[in-house]
Amino acid sequence: MKFITLITLLISTSIFSSSNPEVDRLFSMSFDELVNLQIHLATKEIEPAFESPFSSYVVTSEDIQKKGITELEKIFKIVPGVIVRTKTNGNYDIQIRGFDNIPPFNDILNTENSKSLVMVNGTPVYNYFQGGTFWETLTLSIENIERVEIVKGPSSAMYGPNAVTGVINIITKKNSNEKTFYADYTNNKSRTLTLNYNSRFEKFSYSVFAGYKEMKRKDQDIFLYDDMITNKLDTLYNQFVSPDTLNKYIKKEYSYGLEKYFDDRKNSKNKNFIRFESKYEFNEKNMVGIEAAYQKSTSINILNSSTPIALNQRDNDSYFFKIYTKFLGTNISYSGSKGVTDNTKDDYLYKYDYISNNFNIEYPGRYKDLHYRFAYNFYSTIFDDSPYLKGEIGFFNGEAEHYNSGFSSQIDYKLNNKYRFIGALRYDIYNIPKDHYLSTQLAFTNKLNKKNFIRLSYSHANQGPFIFQTHINFAFNSSEGGYTSNIEFIKNRDLKLVTTNSYEMGWRSRISKRLNTDLSLFYTDMKNFAEVKTTTSVEYDSSGINYTEISRFENTKIKAFQGGITYSLDYMINRYNTILLFGTAQKTILKNQQKFEMEDNNESFYMDLIHKYTPTFFGGASYTYDYSFFKFSLTSTYKEAQSFSDAVDEMHIERTFFTDLFFLLRFNEYIEMNINVNDLSFRPEREFIYGDKIYTTYSAGLRVRF
């Protein structure tokens, strides 16, 4: 199926490539705007996206509106090479090419993508507790996004640790006078309200964004991990159970019900935010700007398997501030964030205060055809769980700090406006671990002619350390009736960081005035994954039985290898009709996966296996009709079957096919109304282990410009 789809895409290239001179003339202006799209993320220089030396993609605010995208995370459904899975309504798993659920057959301690770096206006929004991006905490909505730039493949040499599978930069609207109010309501009682106010006076501009979003769960069943220390649930655990049944048995055993785990189990996401930005530009080489934001959010997510049920409520309350300047061409910025995160409502162990600081200075220069750039970055974050322990033992029992310094350099040389060489190095020094890490990126491009562009690249990158792995210091002792239990979870400060090597070849072609294609072949290897290892012992003496259990994170022998191909096709039929087709076929192999361990002699047995959680094929298609007062869009996405494995269970997820429909009617230059049909499918399906089934929803929205 996946290879047939890719072949179909390739064949369609030649079918669509016939050109009519009159049609070309009529629609050349619109198409020129499309093919001359600019990107900054790939090399930190503004350049045509067509000539980007790395696998990259750009989604503009115009794309977002034409396709009727109403959620930030759904933008990535139309990005080639990106996997988007729904966990619960409004909460998503977003992966660049894959490498998720590695190592398998282990406890779920985090379901966020920890191998991709997400930034907002160039500032990382990465969470260092266990890694990843908490998407619900971003002070963004569809209305205040100017563009989203994505680079697929390791990018640590340019952007620092954690850009292992790629990097995403979300750029907000600025330098405009756009003012909009947007509201929508869904048949499942979800709702959105946003205000986007931009103003510009010559050299000074400012923006105010505010938003409220409430998402509802349609699927109310919850996966039960175990029997919660009662035999009354023997026939129920390790399956999805209705909330009424769960409440019935929980209340028999304890004095509480599901209210212990959720404020409202029917709400999958609540989000409130306000964001302010301003900038003053003295001239081309000198400017100053500030950003400030506050958000309060709640989401129902799949967070960890230390609780009896798979769904957990995550709460976050945070502030953000950034000041940045360009002085004589040198870019300097400082950003800081402070907040409270409660990863699991029912468990004080996962609640902490945090404060993060990020300082960056970057000097770009040029000598003839050689562009160069030198940069220094310092990042620190402190987690503190002591305010919430109330005399109990916690994970950190006080402050836990992580910081690193990064020194980077970059060169970009062009020869005869045809050949180009890019090289980047970054050297990272961490407080933990003691080892230092060097990241590299190399690329060579050849602009064959105005219509064909080829690129070759190599990248080496590393993930950063996580607070939970390197600072956990948990010990619990109990004794009753001659039985003593000693449970410990200890830190490991000698963990090696995940590293990757990636080799890529790409070809972009403007086959005609209306047709753009992009082909990427990639091969990636990755190692130094970490998993929880537990040792147990039982001793007998005159006082009774002494049971000891010690756990900590350790590096595994697993090495992951991925090879794949991504192909995309943008075809402008005419000025009103456009088509986007894209697909990725890949295969990931895990070597040295531990199958089982003999208890008698602690001897382990290893095997190689095909990693089944990254779909062997994923892709989609989108059709857009854009007239002056009416828009229509149809977007479909497809993923092959997947299998997710953890320490509790292995869940098979069937292949999925979903379609989104969008209709927009513009009454005048100030008012427009849209209707969306989202996640249209043959039947409700799950996309994520222990997640909710996805049901079709219908929504109506109103946008007012003033």
ZAVEXSE-361459 format. One line per 2 residues: number of its first residue (from 1); their letters; for each residue x, y, z of C-alpha. Coordinates in steps of 0.2 Angstrom, whole numbers, always signed. Layout:
NUM) A) X Y Z  ...;
This chain:
1) MK) +0 +0 +0  +13 +13 +5;
3) FI) +24 +10 -10  +10 +10 -22;
5) TL) +5 +27 -15  +22 +34 -17;
7) IT) +23 +27 -35  +6 +36 -38;
9) LL) +13 +52 -32  +28 +50 -44;
11) IS) +18 +46 -59  +6 +60 -55;
13) TS) +21 +72 -57  +23 +68 -75;
15) IF) +4 +69 -78  +2 +86 -71;
17) SS) +18 +93 -79  +10 +98 -96;
19) SN) +10 +117 -97  -2 +129 -106;
21) PE) +7 +146 -110  -9 +156 -108;
23) VD) -14 +148 -91  +4 +150 -85;
25) RL) +3 +169 -89  -14 +171 -81;
27) FS) -9 +163 -65  +10 +167 -64;
29) MS) +8 +180 -50  +0 +168 -38;
31) FD) +12 +154 -42  +27 +166 -40;
33) EL) +22 +170 -23  +21 +152 -19;
35) VN) +38 +146 -26  +47 +162 -19;
37) LQ) +42 +157 -1  +56 +162 +11;
39) IH) +63 +152 +26  +75 +157 +40;
41) LA) +76 +142 +51  +87 +130 +39;
43) TK) +103 +141 +40  +98 +156 +51;
45) EI) +98 +166 +35  +83 +172 +25;
47) EP) +83 +162 +9  +71 +154 -4;
49) AF) +63 +138 +3  +67 +130 -13;
51) ES) +86 +132 -10  +86 +127 +8;
53) PF) +101 +115 +10  +91 +104 +23;
55) SS) +74 +95 +22  +62 +109 +27;
57) YV) +44 +115 +25  +35 +131 +28;
59) VT) +17 +134 +33  +11 +152 +32;
61) SE) -4 +160 +40  -12 +160 +22;
63) DI) -10 +141 +21  -18 +140 +39;
65) QK) -33 +150 +34  -36 +142 +17;
67) KG) -36 +125 +24  -47 +130 +39;
69) IT) -35 +124 +52  -42 +128 +69;
71) EL) -29 +121 +81  -11 +124 +82;
73) EK) -6 +106 +83  -16 +101 +67;
75) IF) -4 +112 +57  +8 +98 +56;
77) KI) -5 +86 +48  -1 +95 +32;
79) VP) +18 +94 +34  +27 +80 +25;
81) GV) +37 +68 +36  +28 +73 +52;
83) IV) +17 +61 +62  +2 +68 +72;
85) RT) -8 +57 +83  -23 +62 +94;
87) KT) -21 +57 +112  -37 +65 +119;
89) NG) -47 +78 +110  -36 +93 +108;
91) NY) -20 +84 +114  -8 +77 +102;
93) DI) +8 +67 +99  +19 +76 +86;
95) QI) +34 +67 +79  +46 +71 +66;
97) RG) +49 +55 +56  +48 +44 +72;
99) FD) +60 +36 +84  +46 +36 +97;
101) NI) +42 +22 +110  +61 +17 +111;
103) PP) +65 +7 +120  +49 -3 +120;
105) FN) +42 -15 +134  +46 -2 +147;
107) DI) +36 +9 +159  +28 +24 +152;
109) LN) +35 +39 +161  +33 +51 +147;
111) TE) +23 +51 +131  +29 +68 +124;
113) NS) +41 +69 +110  +58 +72 +118;
115) KS) +68 +71 +102  +62 +86 +93;
117) LV) +65 +104 +98  +51 +117 +97;
119) MV) +54 +135 +98  +43 +151 +98;
121) NG) +51 +166 +89  +68 +157 +91;
123) TP) +66 +153 +110  +65 +135 +115;
125) VY) +49 +129 +124  +57 +113 +129;
127) NY) +52 +105 +146  +67 +97 +155;
129) FQ) +58 +86 +168  +57 +71 +156;
131) GG) +59 +80 +140  +47 +86 +127;
133) TF) +35 +100 +123  +19 +103 +133;
135) WE) +9 +110 +118  -6 +116 +129;
137) TL) +5 +128 +138  +10 +138 +122;
139) TL) +3 +156 +122  -2 +154 +104;
141) SI) -18 +152 +94  -21 +150 +75;
143) EN) -25 +169 +74  -7 +175 +80;
145) IE) +4 +163 +70  +12 +171 +55;
147) RV) +21 +156 +49  +28 +139 +55;
149) EI) +45 +133 +49  +51 +115 +51;
151) VK) +68 +107 +48  +68 +88 +47;
153) GP) +83 +79 +53  +96 +82 +67;
155) SS) +99 +101 +70  +109 +102 +86;
157) AM) +124 +111 +79  +113 +126 +75;
159) YG) +100 +125 +88  +107 +116 +103;
161) PN) +103 +99 +112  +86 +90 +109;
163) AV) +85 +95 +90  +88 +76 +87;
165) TG) +75 +72 +74  +72 +90 +69;
167) VI) +67 +108 +75  +51 +118 +73;
169) NI) +50 +137 +75  +33 +145 +77;
171) IT) +33 +164 +72  +20 +176 +78;
173) KK) +12 +190 +69  +21 +207 +70;
175) NS) +24 +223 +60  +6 +224 +55;
177) NE) -10 +232 +59  -21 +217 +58;
179) KT) -35 +216 +72  -46 +201 +73;
181) FY) -58 +192 +85  -62 +174 +82;
183) AD) -75 +162 +90  -80 +144 +87;
185) YT) -92 +131 +94  -92 +113 +92;
187) NN) -106 +100 +93  -97 +92 +108;
189) KS) -98 +109 +117  -79 +113 +114;
191) RT) -76 +131 +111  -63 +144 +107;
193) LT) -62 +163 +109  -46 +173 +103;
195) LN) -41 +191 +101  -27 +196 +90;
197) YN) -23 +215 +90  -8 +222 +80;
199) SR) -3 +240 +78  +12 +248 +69;
201) FE) +18 +266 +69  +33 +268 +58;
203) KF) +47 +261 +68  +37 +255 +83;
205) SY) +25 +240 +83  +16 +230 +96;
207) SV) +4 +216 +98  -8 +209 +111;
209) FA) -14 +191 +109  -27 +183 +121;
211) GY) -36 +167 +120  -47 +154 +129;
213) KE) -50 +136 +123  -60 +122 +131;
215) MK) -60 +105 +123  -72 +91 +128;
217) RK) -70 +72 +128  -82 +62 +118;
219) DQ) -75 +45 +123  -77 +43 +141;
221) DI) -69 +26 +144  -53 +25 +153;
223) FL) -39 +12 +152  -36 +3 +169;
225) YD) -18 -3 +172  -20 -15 +187;
227) DM) -32 -21 +200  -29 -7 +212;
229) IT) -25 -19 +226  -42 -27 +226;
231) NK) -47 -44 +218  -64 -36 +214;
233) LD) -57 -30 +197  -49 -46 +191;
235) TL) -60 -46 +176  -58 -28 +172;
237) YN) -39 -23 +173  -29 -20 +157;
239) QF) -43 -14 +147  -54 +1 +144;
241) VS) -67 +3 +158  -82 +15 +159;
243) PD) -81 +28 +172  -97 +23 +180;
245) TL) -89 +5 +183  -73 +12 +189;
247) NK) -82 +24 +201  -92 +9 +208;
249) YI) -77 -1 +212  -66 +13 +218;
251) KK) -78 +20 +230  -81 +2 +238;
253) EY) -62 +1 +241  -58 +19 +245;
255) SY) -66 +35 +251  -65 +43 +234;
257) GL) -69 +41 +216  -62 +48 +199;
259) EK) -63 +65 +206  -46 +61 +214;
261) YF) -38 +60 +197  -48 +74 +187;
263) DD) -57 +90 +191  -68 +86 +176;
265) RK) -65 +70 +166  -76 +76 +152;
267) NS) -64 +91 +149  -49 +86 +139;
269) KN) -41 +103 +138  -43 +120 +146;
271) KN) -32 +134 +141  -31 +153 +145;
273) FI) -17 +165 +139  -12 +182 +136;
275) RF) +4 +188 +126  +11 +205 +123;
277) ES) +25 +209 +110  +33 +225 +105;
279) KY) +48 +230 +95  +57 +246 +90;
281) EF) +68 +247 +75  +81 +261 +74;
283) NE) +88 +255 +58  +93 +239 +49;
285) KN) +107 +235 +61  +99 +241 +78;
287) MV) +83 +236 +86  +75 +231 +103;
289) GI) +60 +221 +107  +51 +212 +122;
291) EA) +39 +198 +124  +29 +194 +139;
293) AY) +16 +180 +142  +5 +172 +155;
295) QK) -5 +155 +153  -15 +143 +164;
297) ST) -19 +127 +156  -26 +109 +160;
299) SI) -25 +94 +149  -30 +76 +151;
301) NI) -15 +66 +144  -6 +49 +145;
303) LN) +8 +53 +156  +15 +39 +166;
305) SS) +10 +21 +171  +13 +23 +190;
307) TP) -5 +27 +193  -19 +14 +191;
309) IA) -27 +22 +176  -19 +28 +160;
311) LN) -26 +45 +159  -20 +59 +170;
313) QR) -23 +77 +173  -9 +89 +170;
315) DN) -10 +107 +176  +2 +121 +172;
317) DS) +3 +140 +177  +17 +150 +170;
319) YF) +24 +167 +166  +37 +171 +152;
321) FK) +47 +186 +148  +60 +190 +134;
323) IY) +70 +205 +129  +80 +205 +113;
325) TK) +91 +217 +103  +101 +219 +88;
327) FL) +116 +230 +91  +127 +234 +76;
329) GT) +121 +218 +68  +124 +207 +84;
331) NI) +109 +198 +91  +107 +197 +110;
333) SY) +93 +190 +119  +88 +184 +136;
335) SG) +72 +175 +141  +65 +168 +157;
337) SK) +50 +158 +162  +43 +153 +179;
339) GV) +29 +142 +184  +21 +128 +193;
341) TD) +18 +111 +184  +7 +97 +192;
343) NT) +10 +82 +180  -2 +70 +189;
345) KD) -16 +78 +199  -17 +63 +211;
347) DY) +1 +62 +215  +11 +76 +224;
349) LY) +27 +68 +218  +25 +75 +201;
351) KY) +21 +93 +206  +35 +106 +206;
353) DY) +40 +124 +204  +52 +128 +190;
355) IS) +62 +143 +184  +72 +143 +167;
357) NN) +84 +156 +160  +91 +157 +142;
359) FN) +104 +169 +136  +110 +170 +118;
361) IE) +122 +181 +109  +125 +178 +90;
363) YP) +137 +188 +79  +134 +186 +60;
365) GR) +147 +192 +47  +151 +191 +29;
367) YK) +167 +191 +18  +164 +191 +0;
369) DL) +154 +175 -4  +158 +168 +13;
371) HY) +144 +170 +27  +150 +166 +45;
373) RF) +141 +166 +62  +148 +164 +80;
375) AY) +136 +161 +95  +136 +157 +113;
377) NF) +121 +151 +123  +118 +148 +141;
379) YS) +103 +139 +148  +98 +134 +166;
381) TI) +83 +127 +174  +79 +123 +192;
383) FD) +65 +112 +198  +59 +112 +216;
385) DS) +47 +100 +223  +49 +105 +242;
387) PY) +34 +116 +243  +22 +102 +240;
389) LK) +30 +88 +250  +21 +92 +266;
391) GE) +33 +81 +276  +32 +67 +264;
393) IG) +47 +60 +253  +48 +67 +236;
395) FF) +57 +64 +220  +70 +78 +222;
397) NG) +67 +83 +240  +72 +101 +236;
399) EA) +80 +110 +221  +87 +101 +206;
401) EH) +97 +111 +193  +102 +108 +176;
403) YN) +113 +120 +165  +124 +120 +150;
405) SG) +134 +131 +139  +135 +130 +121;
407) FS) +148 +137 +109  +144 +136 +90;
409) SQ) +151 +142 +74  +144 +141 +56;
411) ID) +150 +145 +38  +140 +146 +22;
413) YK) +150 +148 +6  +143 +150 -11;
415) LN) +152 +148 -27  +146 +155 -44;
417) NK) +128 +155 -37  +127 +137 -41;
419) YR) +137 +127 -28  +135 +130 -9;
421) FI) +144 +122 +6  +137 +124 +24;
423) GA) +146 +118 +39  +141 +120 +58;
425) LR) +149 +115 +74  +142 +116 +92;
427) YD) +151 +111 +108  +140 +109 +124;
429) IY) +146 +108 +142  +134 +102 +155;
431) NI) +134 +102 +174  +128 +84 +172;
433) PK) +134 +73 +164  +153 +76 +165;
435) DH) +155 +72 +146  +155 +86 +133;
437) YL) +146 +84 +117  +150 +90 +99;
439) ST) +137 +92 +86  +140 +94 +68;
441) QL) +130 +98 +52  +137 +98 +34;
443) AF) +128 +101 +18  +132 +103 +0;
445) TN) +120 +109 -13  +120 +111 -32;
447) KL) +108 +122 -41  +107 +113 -57;
449) NK) +96 +126 -65  +82 +137 -61;
451) KN) +70 +122 -60  +81 +109 -51;
453) FI) +90 +109 -35  +99 +94 -26;
455) RL) +106 +93 -9  +117 +81 +2;
457) SY) +119 +83 +20  +126 +74 +36;
459) SH) +121 +79 +54  +127 +73 +71;
461) AN) +116 +78 +86  +113 +74 +104;
463) QG) +99 +75 +116  +101 +85 +132;
465) PF) +100 +77 +150  +83 +77 +160;
467) IF) +80 +82 +178  +70 +66 +182;
469) QT) +84 +54 +176  +99 +64 +184;
471) HI) +92 +70 +200  +79 +58 +207;
473) NF) +82 +53 +225  +67 +44 +231;
475) AF) +67 +32 +245  +51 +24 +254;
477) NS) +52 +12 +269  +38 +3 +277;
479) SE) +36 -11 +290  +21 -20 +296;
481) GG) +18 -38 +303  +36 -44 +301;
483) YT) +37 -38 +283  +49 -23 +279;
485) SN) +49 -15 +262  +63 -3 +255;
487) IE) +59 +5 +239  +72 +17 +231;
489) FI) +73 +26 +214  +90 +33 +213;
491) KN) +98 +46 +201  +111 +41 +188;
493) RD) +123 +56 +183  +133 +45 +172;
495) LK) +120 +42 +158  +126 +44 +141;
497) LV) +115 +56 +131  +106 +50 +115;
499) TT) +116 +53 +100  +111 +52 +81;
501) NS) +119 +52 +64  +109 +56 +49;
503) YE) +113 +55 +30  +101 +63 +18;
505) MG) +100 +67 -1  +86 +78 -8;
507) WR) +80 +84 -25  +68 +99 -28;
509) SR) +60 +102 -45  +49 +116 -52;
511) IS) +43 +104 -66  +32 +118 -73;
513) KR) +26 +135 -68  +12 +127 -58;
515) LN) +21 +111 -51  +33 +110 -37;
517) TD) +40 +93 -30  +52 +88 -16;
519) LS) +60 +71 -14  +70 +66 +2;
521) LF) +80 +50 +5  +86 +48 +23;
523) YT) +96 +36 +34  +98 +38 +52;
525) DM) +105 +29 +67  +103 +32 +85;
527) KN) +110 +25 +101  +112 +28 +120;
529) FA) +93 +26 +124  +89 +25 +143;
531) EV) +76 +14 +152  +72 +10 +170;
533) KT) +81 -5 +177  +75 -13 +193;
535) TT) +84 -25 +205  +76 -34 +219;
537) SV) +81 -44 +234  +73 -53 +248;
539) EY) +81 -58 +264  +74 -68 +279;
541) DS) +80 -65 +297  +73 -67 +314;
543) SG) +63 -51 +313  +54 -57 +297;
545) IN) +55 -53 +278  +65 -39 +271;
547) YT) +61 -34 +253  +72 -22 +244;
549) EI) +69 -14 +227  +81 -2 +218;
551) SR) +77 +7 +202  +87 +19 +191;
553) FE) +89 +24 +173  +102 +15 +163;
555) NT) +108 +16 +145  +103 +1 +135;
557) KI) +112 -8 +121  +98 -4 +109;
559) KA) +103 +4 +93  +90 +11 +81;
561) FQ) +92 +12 +62  +79 +20 +50;
563) GG) +79 +22 +32  +65 +31 +22;
565) IT) +59 +42 +8  +48 +57 +9;
567) YS) +39 +64 -7  +28 +79 -9;
569) LD) +19 +88 -23  +12 +105 -24;
571) YM) +1 +108 -39  -8 +124 -43;
573) IN) -22 +119 -55  -26 +137 -58;
575) RY) -27 +153 -47  -42 +146 -37;
577) NT) -38 +127 -35  -22 +119 -27;
579) IL) -17 +101 -23  -5 +95 -10;
581) LF) +1 +77 -10  +14 +70 +2;
583) GT) +19 +53 +9  +33 +45 +19;
585) AQ) +38 +27 +18  +51 +21 +31;
587) KT) +57 +6 +41  +65 +6 +58;
589) IL) +75 -8 +65  +80 -10 +83;
591) KN) +96 -20 +86  +101 -28 +103;
593) QQ) +83 -26 +110  +83 -36 +127;
595) KF) +70 -50 +125  +71 -57 +143;
597) EM) +82 -60 +158  +86 -76 +167;
599) ED) +83 -73 +186  +95 -87 +191;
601) NN) +111 -79 +183  +105 -62 +177;
603) ES) +110 -67 +159  +101 -57 +146;
605) FY) +95 -62 +129  +95 -50 +115;
607) MD) +87 -49 +98  +84 -38 +83;
609) LI) +67 -33 +78  +57 -21 +67;
611) HK) +50 -6 +76  +32 -6 +74;
613) YT) +26 +10 +82  +32 +22 +68;
615) PT) +20 +18 +54  +29 +11 +39;
617) FF) +19 +23 +29  +11 +40 +33;
619) GG) +5 +54 +22  -10 +63 +15;
621) AS) -18 +74 +2  -26 +91 +3;
623) YT) -37 +101 -10  -41 +119 -8;
625) YD) -53 +130 -18  -50 +149 -14;
627) YS) -61 +162 -22  -63 +180 -16;
629) FF) -79 +177 -5  -79 +158 -3;
631) KF) -66 +145 +2  -67 +126 +3;
633) SL) -53 +114 +8  -53 +95 +10;
635) TS) -38 +87 +19  -35 +68 +22;
637) TY) -22 +59 +32  -17 +41 +32;
639) KE) -6 +31 +44  -2 +12 +42;
641) AQ) -5 +1 +57  +6 +3 +73;
643) SF) +10 -7 +88  +15 +1 +105;
645) SD) +23 -9 +118  +26 -5 +137;
647) AV) +29 -14 +153  +10 -17 +155;
649) DE) +3 -21 +138  +6 -21 +119;
651) MH) -8 -12 +109  -11 -14 +91;
653) IE) -18 +2 +82  -26 -1 +66;
655) RT) -22 +9 +51  -31 +26 +51;
657) FF) -39 +37 +38  -46 +54 +43;
659) TD) -53 +68 +33  -56 +86 +38;
661) LF) -68 +97 +28  -68 +116 +28;
663) FL) -81 +129 +21  -79 +148 +23;
665) LR) -90 +162 +17  -84 +180 +18;
667) FN) -98 +192 +19  -87 +208 +17;
669) EY) -70 +213 +22  -74 +213 +40;
671) IE) -84 +197 +43  -83 +179 +38;
673) MN) -90 +163 +44  -83 +145 +43;
675) IN) -90 +128 +45  -78 +113 +49;
677) VN) -80 +94 +49  -65 +87 +58;
679) DL) -59 +69 +59  -72 +62 +47;
681) SF) -69 +43 +46  -78 +26 +44;
683) RP) -79 +23 +62  -71 +30 +78;
685) ER) -53 +25 +80  -39 +27 +92;
687) EF) -22 +34 +86  -12 +33 +103;
689) IY) -10 +19 +116  -22 +21 +130;
691) GD) -29 +36 +121  -47 +41 +117;
693) KI) -57 +36 +102  -58 +50 +89;
695) YT) -75 +55 +84  -81 +66 +70;
697) TY) -85 +84 +76  -94 +98 +68;
699) SA) -90 +116 +72  -95 +134 +67;
701) GL) -84 +149 +68  -85 +168 +66;
703) RV) -70 +179 +62  -72 +198 +64;
705) RF) -59 +210 +57  -59 +228 +64;
